[in-house]
Amino acid sequence: MKFSHSLLLILGLTCCLPLTTQAEWTVTVLGTHFSPPLNTAVQQSAADMGGSTSVRNEPSNSLEFKSSGYFQRSRDLGQVFVSPTSGAVHRLIVRTGNSDAAVLSGVAGKELFVQWFEVEGDPVINDNGTPRGSESKHGFSKNHRCDDFIEGVVYRSLKIARGGTFPELPATCNVGGEPTGKNAAKLTYLEFKFDTQDRVMLQAAKRYAFLIGLVNRGVSSGFTLANSNRAADPAAVPDDLTRESAVGGWGIRREGDGNPKPTLRSQSEPEAGSDMRELMLNESMLPEGQSRFDIPPQTDGYPDVDTYRDLEFYVIQSDLNVTKVDGSPTGPLVRVEQPVPSVVDIRGSHSQEPNDQ
């Protein structure tokens, strides 16, 4: 089933209002080794050792201009998965990445949020007009998968948990963007432990998602999340993409003003105080207040997409149901569709930009 743009937007934003809680949930550093307990309901333990996939929320004066013609974008990151069991989520474990951007110098003590979604609809892979044998239009490589994105789904917000803060870890990068040489925070597991009122209830065989982000803007406020990315795989996309994923899902993001990609307006940095600079910076910053949480997630991005990405993460339930779903946790079938339709994103039309890092 394909959803129209207007129907997707209405369902995604008005189907259900999310519950926001600000109780005392905690974020704890677990170190660089983690053994999943028996009540781990969902786990994805693979992670690449390269790359920087960042959660970021910075003010306009600290967003870096990219020579390809846009400003670095503030971003929330997360993951879609199928729950094989029913129960309340007690803990969520994620891991920092292995790059020098793993923990920036201004992120310690910053308030975090976790937004939970139920994912509904008929997911479809749009190959952006670049099937196997052709080059992607953008991405970290020319491989045909690097510009693919998922359409046809609605992310229905269930709960927004706020109040946890990023822990004190030695920064791997200073405010000037230079490596500090301190590597203790790389590949470190972080435990998000939720009080009773912050816990979201999962039902077996349903598809869910979470987004992690920094509530407020701050200079050098960001951190990376370890993940496994199959976008460079030269193989054709399978009929059911989720069978490539250990959790039957895909990575997601919310970035900038909510449009899938920035508009590449100029390859030279606009002058300070100019209307063009203000316009480009506004495109790259997350909205403040509740409107930010109303922006649905997406897989599309620039230069990279999250379609073939899985975060390393572990969902641990407090009331684990012993009845599990038989078979692999794939959820609804994900199809591959060609050619590219004119309207493909739940926020609006998908503009095609030239390949540019």
Secondary structure as GFF3:
##gff-version 3
##sequence-region A 1 357
A	DSSP	alpha_helix	5	14	.	.	.	ID=ss1
A	DSSP	beta_strand	19	21	.	.	.	ID=ss2
A	DSSP	beta_strand	26	31	.	.	.	ID=ss3
A	DSSP	beta_strand	40	44	.	.	.	ID=ss4
A	DSSP	beta_strand	54	56	.	.	.	ID=ss5
A	DSSP	three_ten_helix	60	62	.	.	.	ID=ss6
A	DSSP	beta_strand	65	66	.	.	.	ID=ss7
A	DSSP	beta_strand	70	71	.	.	.	ID=ss8
A	DSSP	beta_strand	75	82	.	.	.	ID=ss9
A	DSSP	beta_strand	87	95	.	.	.	ID=ss10
A	DSSP	beta_strand	111	126	.	.	.	ID=ss11
A	DSSP	three_ten_helix	144	147	.	.	.	ID=ss12
A	DSSP	beta_strand	149	165	.	.	.	ID=ss13
A	DSSP	beta_strand	189	193	.	.	.	ID=ss14
A	DSSP	three_ten_helix	196	198	.	.	.	ID=ss15
A	DSSP	beta_strand	201	202	.	.	.	ID=ss16
A	DSSP	beta_strand	207	214	.	.	.	ID=ss17
A	DSSP	beta_strand	222	224	.	.	.	ID=ss18
A	DSSP	beta_strand	227	229	.	.	.	ID=ss19
A	DSSP	three_ten_helix	241	244	.	.	.	ID=ss20
A	DSSP	beta_strand	251	255	.	.	.	ID=ss21
A	DSSP	alpha_helix	275	284	.	.	.	ID=ss22
A	DSSP	alpha_helix	291	294	.	.	.	ID=ss23
A	DSSP	beta_strand	309	311	.	.	.	ID=ss24
A	DSSP	beta_strand	313	317	.	.	.	ID=ss25
A	DSSP	beta_strand	335	337	.	.	.	ID=ss26
###
